[in-house]
Amino acid sequence: MWYNKIVSLCVNLYWKEGGLVIKSMTGYGRSQKIINGRDILVEIRSVNHRYYEYSSRIPRAYNYIDEKLKVLLKSKISRGKVDVSVSIVNIEGRDTEIVINKGVAEGYINALRSVSEDLKIADDLTLSNLIKLPDVFNVQKTPDNEEEVWHDVSEIAAEALERFVSMRETEGEKMRFDVLEKSEFILEMVARVEELSPQTVTNYRERLYRKLGELLDSCDIDEQRILTEAAVFADKVAVDEETVRLRSHISQLRELVNSDECIGRKLDFIVQEMNREVNTIGSKAQDLGITRLVVDMKSELEKIREQIQNIE
């Protein structure tokens, strides 16, 4: 027991030095800046999901950055349902251009001067008059410099992604300590099962003596028969193999939780194996004390399962 606690403490100290990190699949990151006359906002959210699933909300005019944004996020995220939102507002009118329709303007001028001559009206046509006439000036959107836009968006998206990952790591730290604490509790329960299991056989043999003594009264009891029956019973209720494998699975779980790789799926498999061993111990148990321990272990395993479902 004390050995496991010392190992856990050493692992925790190593993790705090920055060698090991696990991440939650739940996270949020946001960044907003004004660059090159554009007010750019990037928000990243995610929830748990079996695989990496990407979705985005980007202004239609900037759809060309979507695939690049997906690749950028994939470089830091391996699992989770990720939703990214991008807002781009031009605040200096850089995306517009005033175009003079010279043909239309000349048409207006010629028509007005012709009317002036025909009707003997003074020609007081000025530029300010011309501006008021329809279709002389057109406001058009200038083509984007796609490389510049992506450079600016990627810079802000990288900051949002950094904050997003940081939040995931913070949540992952909490989950990691929780899983380690629960695995320590299960180890203690395993030790109690190993203590109670031999006593179960001893109690069975004593009950067998008493029952046969009551039935046979003063007759001699076949000692060899008692030992044979006790041996058969011991074989049926023996959980040594299960507890050894359970300890091994717990050791693997703790190693994975303290690794720096994506471990969610591996942890799920190990917890399934742990649950299988606990169920086998429960089916063999002929002792109320062991049954209660099995119930406690299954309860902790379910809590661990809920935690690891959100680990990347």
N, C-alpha and C positions, 0 to 999 in steps of 0.2 A: 504493500500500500504506500509506504513512505517513499519507496523507490520510484513509483509512478509519479508521485507529486514532485519529486526532485527533477525528473526528466521533463515534466510539463513546465516547471519553472524555468529550466535552462532553455527550452524551446521558445518560451515566451520572450525571454531576454534576447535571444538571437533574432526573433522576428522584429522586436522593437528597434534593433540596430539597422533595419531596413533591408534585410536579406530576403524576406518572404512576405508576399502580399496575396490575399485572395480578394475577389471582388464580388459584390452583390450585382444582380442583374437589374436592380431598381436604381435609377439615377436621374439627375437633372443638371443641366449646365446652360448658362446664358451669357452672351456677350453682345455688346452694342457699341459701335463707333461711327464717327463721321470721317470718311476717307474719300479724297478726290471728289468732294461735292455730293457724296452719297451717304445717306443715313442707313447703315446696315445693321440689322438685328438678326442674330442666330440663336435659336433655342433648341436644345436636344433633350428628349425625354425617353425613358425606356422602362419596361416592365419585364417580368420573367417570361421566357419562351424557350422552347426546346432548341431552336436554332437561331441564327442571325436573320432577323426579318426587318427590312428597311422600308420606311414610307416617308414621304416628304410633302410639304406644302410650300411651293415656290411660285412666285409670280410667273405667269405664262411667258412673258417676254424674256425671262431668264432661265427657261427650261434647260438650256445648254449646259448649265453648271450642275445639273442633278446627278449625272453619272459620276462626275468627279467628286462630288460631295459624298456620294455613297462609298466610293473607294477610300476616301479620307477617313470616314468613320469606321470602316471595316478594318483599318490598320490598327485600331485600338479596341475594337469590340468584337468578341467572337460569338457571344450568345446574347439573346434578348430581343424583344420586339421594340425596335428603335423608331422614334418619330422625330423628324427634324423640321423645323419651321424657319423660313428665311423671309425677311422683309427688306426691300430695297427701295428707298425713297430718294429721288433726285431733288436736292434742296437749293440748287443754284441754277436751275434751268439749263443744265449742260446737255440734257437729252433732247432739246428742241432747237429748231432752226427756222428762221423766217425766210420764205422763198417768195421773190417778186415774180408775178406772172406778167412778163413784159408784153406778151401778145395781147392779153386782155386789157392792160393799161393803155397800150397804143390804140386799141379799138375804141375804148371810152373817149380818149382825147380826140381822135379823128371825128367820132360821131358828134361830140359836143361842139367842136369847132365848126362842123358843117351846119349844125343847127343854128349856131351863132351867126353865121354868114347869111343863111337863108332867112332868118327871122330878124336880122338886124339888131341882135342883142350883143351887148358888150361881152367880150371874152374875159371873164374874171376867174378862169380856172387856175387853181393853185394845188400844190402837193397835198395840203391838208384836205382839200375837197376830194382829191383822188383816193386818199386813204379810206374814206368813208364808203367808197363804191365796193360792191361785193366781188369777191374772187380776185382782187388785185394782189392781195397779200395772203399767203398760205402758211400756216404753222405746221411744220413737219417734224417728226421724231428723227433725230439723228441716229445712225447705226451705232450700236455699242462696240466698244473695243473689248471684245470677249476676253482676251488675255488679261487686260487690266481689271475687268470686273471680277474674274475668277481669282486673281491675285488678292484683291481686297477682301472678297468673301472668304477665301481660304484662310486668310490671316485671322479674321474674326471667328470663323468656325473652329480654328485650332485652339483659340482661347476658351471657347465654350466647351470644346471637347476635353480640354485639360481640367476644367472645373467639374465636368460631368464624371470623368474618371476618378477624380479626387473624392467625390461624393460616394461613388461606388466602392472605393477602397475603405472609406470610413465605415460604411455599412457592413462591408465584408469583415472588417476587424471585429465588430460586435458579434457577428454571426460565428466567426472563428472561435472566439472565446467561449461562446455559448455551447458550441458543438464539443469543444474540448472538455468543458465542465460536465456535460451530460455523458460523454464517453468515460470520464473518470468515475462517475456514479455507477455506470453499468459495470465497470471493472470491479467495483466494490461488491456489487450484487453477485457477480460471477464467483468471487472469492467466498461469499456466504453460501452459495450453492455447493461449492466444492467442500465446504465444511459440513454441510448438512447431509450430503449424499451418502457418505459411509454410515452415518448414524441411522439413516433410513433402513439399511440392511440389518443393522444390529437390532433395531426396534422390531423389525419383522420377525427375526429369529426368536426374540424373546416372546412375542405374541404367539408364535407357533408352539413354543414350549408350553405356555400357559394353556392354550386351547387343547393341545393333546393331553396335557396333564389332567384337565377337567374331564375329557372324554374317557381316558383310560383309567382314571382314578389311581389305583395303587399299582397298576400294571407297569412294567418297565417300558420306557420310551426309547424307540430306536434312534440312537444318537446320529448314526450315519444318515438315516432318512432326513433328519432335521437339517443336517449340514448340506445334503444334496438339494433339498428344497430351497434353502437359503442361497445356495450358489446359483440356482436357476433364477431366483428372484433378483439377485444382485446383477446378473447379466442383463436382465430385462430393464432394470432401472438405472444402469450405469450411464453416466453422462460425461465421463472423462473426455471422450473424443470431442463431444460438442463444446465443452468448456475450453479445450485447447484451441479448437478452430475459432471459437468466439474471441478468445484473447488475441489470436493472430489477426482476425478481421479488425479488431479495435486498434491494434498496432498499425495496420495499413491505413485505417481511417485517419489516425492522428498524423501519420507521415504525409498523407495527401493534403490534409488541412494546412499543414505547415510547409507546403511546396509552393513554388511560384509559377505553376502552370494552370491551365484551365482544367478544373477538377470536378465540375458539377456532375457530369455523367458517370465518372468513375465512382464518385461518392455514392451516387444512387445505387449502383450495382453492389457496392460493399454493404450498404445498409440492408439491401434485400437479402444478402447472404447472412448477415447478422440476425435478421429477423427469422430466417429459416432455422438457424441453430437454436434460437430461443424457443421457437415453436416445438422443436424436437424435444428439448429439455422439458417443456410443459407437458407434452404427451407422455413422457416417461415418468414424470413426477408422481410419486406415491406418498407425498408428504405435503401437508398444508403449508408449511413454512416455505418450501421450494416453490409451490404454486403462487404464493404471494409475491415472491421475488420475481418470478416470470412475468406476472402482471406489471410489476414496477418497471422491469426492463423493457417490456413492450411499449409501455407508456412513454418512456424516454426515447425509444427508437422512433416512435411516431413524431415526437417533437423534433428530433434530428432530421427526419425526412422532410418535414415542413420547412426547416431552415435551408437544407441543401437544394431544395427545388428552386431557390432564388440565388444560388451561387453560380457564377459564370463558369 
